[in-house]
């Protein structure tokens, strides 16, 4: 039986949640009002500070469809 070595860093990286890449986040804007979006971790989503729309992020992919966004008070 052959054993493969696994480093501590491999274990840490495999258990960390993935997030949207920072450079992608800087390029994303709200499709409704063309304003920057704020990343939120729990639940993972993007929120517009101007129109208060919240866009879900599923499997590290932001859903930017206006029909599927929610609006927070």
Phi and psi in degrees as a GROMACS rama.xvg file:
@    title "Ramachandran Plot"
@    xaxis  label "Phi"
@    yaxis  label "Psi"
@TYPE xy
-97.6094  133.415  UNK-2
-102.905  137.563  UNK-3
-103.516  143.152  UNK-4
-87.4455  139.057  UNK-5
-123.815  125.29  UNK-6
-81.1596  161.605  UNK-7
-59.4143  -38.9876  UNK-8
-63.0265  -37.3453  UNK-9
-62.0796  -41.1543  UNK-10
-66.4946  -44.834  UNK-11
-62.2538  -45.9179  UNK-12
-65.0522  -34.8589  UNK-13
-73.0335  -20.2097  UNK-14
-99.8562  -6.98829  UNK-15
-79.9883  139.393  UNK-16
-69.6149  144.372  UNK-17
-84.8809  148.024  UNK-18
-127.545  166.767  UNK-19
-65.6419  137.651  UNK-20
-59.5177  137.515  UNK-21
-59.3797  -39.7527  UNK-22
-66.9715  -32.6863  UNK-23
-69.7535  -42.454  UNK-24
-60.4337  -37.1362  UNK-25
-66.7331  -24.6879  UNK-26
-90.4194  -18.2671  UNK-27
-78.9325  138.158  UNK-28
-132.948  160.467  UNK-29
-64.8584  126.874  UNK-30
-69.1946  -17.4243  UNK-31
-82.1733  -42.6219  UNK-32
-129.456  7.78522  UNK-33
55.1982  43.0557  UNK-34
-112.254  155.574  UNK-35
-60.2508  154.466  UNK-36
-110.473  147.516  UNK-37
-101.477  130.743  UNK-38
-81.4831  133.294  UNK-39
-124.736  137.163  UNK-40
-83.7217  -41.5163  UNK-41
-129.904  103.821  UNK-42
-74.3861  155.629  UNK-43
-63.9364  120.876  UNK-44
-162.642  172.014  UNK-45
-123.059  132.121  UNK-46
-122.127  137.341  UNK-47
-89.8512  128.245  UNK-48
-73.652  -21.4311  UNK-49
-87.2545  -57.9182  UNK-50
-95.9438  -2.60974  UNK-51
65.5679  17.1029  UNK-52
-72.3835  143.312  UNK-53
-119.535  126.452  UNK-54
-109.503  125.806  UNK-55
-68.3997  150.533  UNK-56
-119.14  119.292  UNK-57
-124.664  127.531  UNK-58
55.0631  40.7175  UNK-59
65.858  18.9585  UNK-60
-119.87  118.38  UNK-61
-72.8895  133.459  UNK-62
-94.2616  102.219  UNK-63
-98.9893  21.2733  UNK-64
-77.7384  127.925  UNK-65
-60.8716  -38.2536  UNK-66
-64.5061  -23.5353  UNK-67
-103.399  -1.69767  UNK-68
-78.3201  151.712  UNK-69
-107.266  161.194  UNK-70
-118.77  123.147  UNK-71
-91.7655  145.922  UNK-72
